[in-house]
Structures are given as structure tokens and as C-alpha cells.
Amino acid sequence: MTRERRLRWRLRVRDRIEDERGATLIWVASMMTVLLGMASFAVDLGWAYLNQTRLQRAADAAALAGVVYLPGFLSEATADAQAAAGANGFPVGGNTTMTVTQLADNKLEVTLTTKVPTFFLRVFGMSEFTLARKSTAEYVKPVPLGSDSNVFGNGNDPSQYFWAGIQAPYTQKHQGDPFATRCIENSSPSACTSTNPDYRPEGYYYAIEVASGVANVTVDIYDAGFYQRSSLDEETGDTRVDYNHAPDFTTNFALYGVDATPQDPTDNPPLGCQLSVGAEQNPSTYKNQWRTISCPALSGPVTPGIYVLRVWTTGSYAAASNHYAVRANAGSGPDPRVYGINDMSIFTNRISGTATLTLAEVAEVHAGKKLELSFFDPGDADGPTSFVVKMPDGTTATCSWYAEDENGVITASGSGACDIDTTGRIYNGQWIVATVDIPATYTCGANCWWTAQLNMNNAHDRTTWKARVIGNPVRLVPNGP
């Protein structure tokens, strides 16, 4: 190759290198733009994801806060849901909107929509993201006790087998009522030898559960006052206990309105509707008679929800047991449901052989949880006795149980089939506490009532039952489509 040709070749190589350097700079500049765009998108996408997580938490909090106001107070549910969303960083108004939907009488759906500003994507013309998250919450109603109808404790009805009961204040605790009596032991009908630490002056609570579209609700009490019977088997079986002295006490019934704490009957607002009947007062009016608690607040259209009937006794000279029944009717729409809340005190005086009592309604939502059942002073009868806990399908539940005396001493225990022998009053004045593991596969369809099968002989059993499902009563559930 001549010198001249070598020179031309070198010039061509130099020109090509310079051309490639220019192309590389253009390529690098283009890639930097792409990389910066991707980095901007990654930063803003992470920001959007963070805010979407925060928005979901706010929607969850809003649904949980509002659901307890259902079914009757959707406006209050909305207000509390908005407050919860604001407390979690998304105040409603401006960039954030909220939609609240009542899906059922105990289920609330909340949708939050908000706009989140971007950082780097503004360069590409995207100034904000629009995010939306949905949450659905439900509250589980108190476990209904004792009745699957509009009547509680009608011992005249062969399907119920029991009366509602409450003791006078100075009755001894071992007579079967652990909460309405002041005394573990008494020295007279007006004085305690030892006081009862479980005494609850507010008495017992019953739910009057009103559905939507109901008007003109009446609440009636059967045999509201105490009227001494000649025997425990006669009529309601009202009787003096501990002392053969005419008691002087009053049984009180008062109605309370719905509120936002369905699991707690103690804080409902009073309706100003009360019936108080003294012992042996006006037997022609109250004895073996249904009498209505006058309550103008339940006239006309009635806000749906759980109303509360409170029953308690007052008096300074009293050792006796009063037995009665509760009924609720609607002038239009379905009759309200009536059941015990948290616990119920009852008297059975017409069982000879086997009787099945409604115990507790355990919904399918409780599958996999624990059901705790407590029975105070069970088995007062004149022969062999036992009680058996039955599931809705009729099979005997499996449980572990123990008996505990007044001093907290465990006197007996067992496990396996929930079939407990109570012969011989061996649990007089004691609690039997049974814990049932509700199967994870538990289903009950339209009938979710667990029952207590009582096997008795000539029974006059005054006892108190409790039931609760262990777990949070307010929870998030999957959203609908």
C-alpha cells in the first residue's frame, strides 16, 4: 500500500470514529431520557402504591367505625366513617370523596376515592393519580339466648318449658340467681350474712330486635309481679325462699332505645317507658295476665335495631323468686325477636323426663371460634339429672368443662361429649363452664340454634345460663363484586 493510500485510509477511519462518537452521544442522550422517565415512573408508582395502602387502611377504619350504627342510623354511620377516614389521613372533601352503602342490617360498605399529586411525571404531563379503595365491615350481633321467637320464657308453651326468672334482693345466691341477689348467705329477709360480689343491681337484659319496616311495637309482660303459689308446680311457680315471710319487693321493667354498641346493653338511651309491680300488687290486673309496658316511643314507624328491656328488683325486705314472660308484637311488619343478652335467669317447673330448651343461636360466621357456655347451680331435681349440649344438627357437642365453687376452687372437670351429670345437686351454688371448639367446617343453614337437652325427674330447677363467642364482634369481610 502506497503512502498516499495509507493516508486516505487513516482519514476514512478517523471520520468513521467521529461519526460513531456523535451517534453514541445521541444514543446515550436518548437512553438517559428513557432512564429518567423510568426512574420518575418508579418513584411516582411507589408513591401511588404507598398512598393506595394508606387509603385502604382509612377505608377499613371508616367501615369498622360506621357499621355499629346499623341498621337504623345510616347518617350517624356515615358521620363516624368520615371522621375515621379523616383521622387516618384522608379527610372527606376536596381531593377525597366517600361513598357509604348499607348492604345488610349489620354490614356496611365504604369506598374512598382520592387524588394524589405526582412528582417527576409532571414533566410528562401526568400531574396526579386517582386512587379508589373499598372496604366492607360487619358487626356480629349478641349471641341470642333462650328464644327463637317473639316470646321469651312462656312456661305455658310446651315448646319453651321454662319461665324467665329473677330473685328478690335478699335471697341467697345458691337459690339459682347469681346476679340479682345481694347475699351469698342471709341472716333474715332483709340482711346478708355474707355479701355477693357478683351482685348486679341493674338486673337482666333482653333484646327486642326490630326489623326494618316495622310500626307500632308493643312489649308485654306476663305475670309481672310476685304472687305466691301453693306449689312450685302451680302456674309460674312464684315462691318465697329462705324464709316463710311475705316478701316486700318490686319487680321493675324498663325499655331502652337502640344505640351504637349492640354488644353492650348497659348504655342504651332510656325511652321513659317503665312498669313496676310490687309483690302481691293488684293480682286481678297482673297475675296470670299479659300487660303492656306503655311506650309512646314505639308508636308509629319504629327505627330498626336492638332495643333493650331491663328487668331488676328493688326492696329492703325480700327473699323470693319471681317468674314471668316477655312478649313483643308489631302492629305492622314482622314481630320483633325477643331473647336474652349475655345471660338469662330461668325457672323450669314442668319437666319430667327429657326436654329440649333453646340455648344459643350461633351463626356460621363463628366457625372456627370458641363458644363458652356457663351454667349456674344446675340440676336441682328429685332424681338423676343431666344436661347435654346439642348442635343444630342434633349431634352432641364436644367440649371441655369444669365446675367452680364460690371460692374459685375447681370441684370437677371433664372433656369429650358435652353431656354433664348433675345428679344430687352436686353443683349447688357453683358455675359449670363448658368451652366448645366450633368446627372450622361448621354450617347451620337457616337454623343455627344450639340446644340444651335436660334430662330430669320431677324438676324445679332455678338456674342462670350464659353464652358468648370468644372473638372480636366487629370485623372486615370480603367485598362484594
Beta strands, then each sheet from edge to edge (+ up, - down):
strand 1: 96-104
strand 2: 107-117
strand 3: 128-139
strand 4: 151-152
strand 5: 163-167
strand 6: 183-188
strand 7: 191-195
strand 8: 204-210
strand 9: 215-222
strand 10: 239-240
strand 11: 248-256
strand 12: 270-278
strand 13: 290-292
strand 14: 305-317
strand 15: 320-332
strand 16: 337-340
strand 17: 343-361
strand 18: 370-376
strand 19: 386-390
strand 20: 398-404
strand 21: 410-417
strand 22: 419-421
strand 23: 431-437
strand 24: 449-470
strand 25: 474-477
sheet 1: 1+ 2- 3+ 25-
sheet 2: 4+ 15- 5+ 17- 24+ 18- 23+ 20- 21+
sheet 3: 4+ 15- 9+ 13-
sheet 4: 4+ 15- 10+
sheet 5: 4+ 15- 5+ 17- 24+ 19- 22+
sheet 6: 6+ 7-
sheet 7: 12+ 11- 14+ 8- 16+
end
